[in-house]
């Protein structure tokens, strides 16, 4: 019952976000049509799929997939870069990125992206946030993916 209520609430949010925004996307998915740039998410914030989609529209946002290379190859958000949070060199690779741009981080379910945020915060990143529920929540809400 709680899951059904949460799914309904997410659907309502997605519907509201899509209705309130104009534009379209050739990649399909209801979340892909969100065009209005949202306010910058708080550092370390956990966003639902609709808010994540809106935040992706902010100029300069880097989409960071922290799953394995095999998971990434199976499908990922458009324009995402892949750095496996469980790889021994994650801190080195992510530490080489610009710490002052916004990062939209995601994984399969939201657990690894939360771990990645803690590492990134420790490295001095100023604007990283993540997708609660991961790519599963994204696709359930109609968000586009690519291979």
C-alpha positions as CSV (number, residue, x, y, z in Angstrom):
1,X,0.0,0.0,0.0
2,X,2.8,2.4,0.9
3,X,4.6,1.6,-2.3
4,X,1.5,2.2,-4.4
5,X,1.0,5.6,-2.6
6,X,4.6,6.5,-3.3
7,X,4.3,5.5,-6.9
8,X,1.1,7.6,-7.3
9,X,2.8,10.6,-5.6
10,X,5.8,10.3,-8.0
11,X,3.5,10.0,-11.0
12,X,1.6,13.1,-9.8
13,X,4.9,15.1,-9.4
14,X,6.1,14.0,-12.8
15,X,2.8,14.9,-14.4
16,X,2.9,18.3,-12.7
17,X,6.4,19.0,-13.7
18,X,5.8,18.0,-17.3
19,X,2.6,20.0,-17.5
20,X,4.2,23.0,-16.0
21,X,7.1,23.0,-18.5
22,X,7.1,23.2,-22.2
23,X,9.3,21.6,-24.9
24,X,10.0,18.1,-26.0
25,X,12.7,15.6,-26.3
26,X,13.5,13.2,-29.1
27,X,14.9,10.7,-26.7
28,X,11.4,9.8,-25.4
29,X,10.2,9.5,-21.8
30,X,8.1,12.0,-19.9
31,X,10.9,13.3,-17.8
32,X,13.0,14.1,-20.9
33,X,10.5,16.9,-21.8
34,X,11.3,19.0,-18.7
35,X,12.9,22.1,-20.0
36,X,12.7,24.7,-17.3
37,X,15.9,25.0,-15.2
38,X,15.3,24.4,-11.5
39,X,16.9,26.2,-8.7
40,X,20.3,24.7,-7.8
41,X,19.7,21.6,-5.5
42,X,21.3,21.8,-2.1
43,X,24.7,20.2,-1.8
44,X,24.2,16.5,-1.0
45,X,20.5,16.6,-1.7
46,X,18.5,13.5,-2.6
47,X,16.1,14.3,-5.4
48,X,13.2,12.4,-6.8
49,X,13.1,11.7,-10.5
50,X,11.1,14.8,-11.4
51,X,13.4,17.1,-9.5
52,X,16.5,15.4,-10.8
53,X,15.2,15.8,-14.4
54,X,14.6,19.5,-13.8
55,X,18.0,19.9,-12.2
56,X,19.7,18.3,-15.2
57,X,18.6,21.3,-17.2
58,X,20.9,23.7,-15.3
59,X,23.7,24.8,-17.5
60,X,27.1,23.1,-16.9
61,X,25.6,20.1,-15.0
62,X,27.7,17.0,-15.3
63,X,25.8,13.7,-15.1
64,X,27.8,11.1,-13.2
65,X,26.9,7.4,-13.2
66,X,28.8,5.6,-10.4
67,X,27.7,2.1,-11.3
68,X,30.0,-0.6,-12.9
69,X,31.1,-0.4,-16.5
70,X,28.8,-3.3,-17.3
71,X,25.8,-1.7,-15.7
72,X,26.6,1.6,-17.6
73,X,26.8,-0.3,-20.9
74,X,23.3,-1.8,-20.3
75,X,21.8,1.7,-20.3
76,X,22.5,5.1,-18.7
77,X,21.2,8.6,-18.7
78,X,22.1,10.6,-21.8
79,X,25.5,12.4,-21.6
80,X,26.5,10.6,-18.4
81,X,30.1,9.8,-17.6
82,X,30.9,6.6,-15.8
83,X,33.2,6.4,-12.8
84,X,32.6,3.2,-10.7
85,X,32.4,4.2,-7.0
86,X,33.6,0.8,-5.9
87,X,36.7,0.9,-8.0
88,X,40.0,1.4,-6.1
89,X,40.8,4.5,-8.1
90,X,37.4,6.2,-7.7
91,X,38.7,9.0,-5.4
92,X,41.6,9.7,-7.8
93,X,39.4,9.8,-10.9
94,X,36.6,11.8,-9.4
95,X,39.1,14.1,-7.6
96,X,40.5,15.1,-11.1
97,X,37.1,16.6,-12.0
98,X,36.2,20.3,-11.6
99,X,34.9,20.6,-8.0
100,X,33.0,23.8,-8.7
101,X,30.4,22.6,-11.3
102,X,27.1,20.9,-10.4
103,X,27.1,17.1,-10.5
104,X,24.0,15.0,-10.8
105,X,25.0,11.6,-9.4
106,X,23.1,8.3,-9.8
107,X,23.5,4.6,-9.5
108,X,21.1,1.6,-9.6
109,X,19.1,2.3,-6.4
110,X,20.6,5.4,-4.7
111,X,23.0,3.6,-2.2
112,X,26.2,3.9,-4.2
113,X,25.4,7.5,-5.3
114,X,25.0,8.4,-1.6
115,X,28.5,6.9,-0.9
116,X,29.9,8.8,-3.9
117,X,28.5,12.1,-2.5
118,X,30.2,11.5,0.8
119,X,33.5,11.0,-1.0
120,X,33.0,14.0,-3.3
121,X,32.1,16.2,-0.3
122,X,35.4,15.1,1.4
123,X,37.3,16.0,-1.8
124,X,35.7,19.5,-1.7
125,X,33.0,19.3,-4.3
126,X,30.5,22.2,-3.9
127,X,27.4,21.2,-5.8
128,X,26.9,17.4,-6.0
129,X,23.4,15.9,-5.4
130,X,21.9,12.5,-6.3
131,X,18.9,10.6,-7.6
132,X,17.0,8.8,-4.8
133,X,15.9,5.4,-6.1
134,X,18.6,5.5,-8.8
135,X,18.1,4.7,-12.4
136,X,15.3,2.3,-11.4
137,X,13.2,5.3,-10.2
138,X,14.3,7.3,-13.3
139,X,13.0,4.7,-15.8
140,X,9.9,4.0,-13.7
141,X,9.0,7.7,-14.0
142,X,9.6,7.6,-17.8
143,X,13.1,9.1,-17.9
144,X,15.1,8.5,-21.0
145,X,18.2,6.2,-21.2
146,X,20.7,5.4,-23.9
147,X,23.3,2.7,-24.6
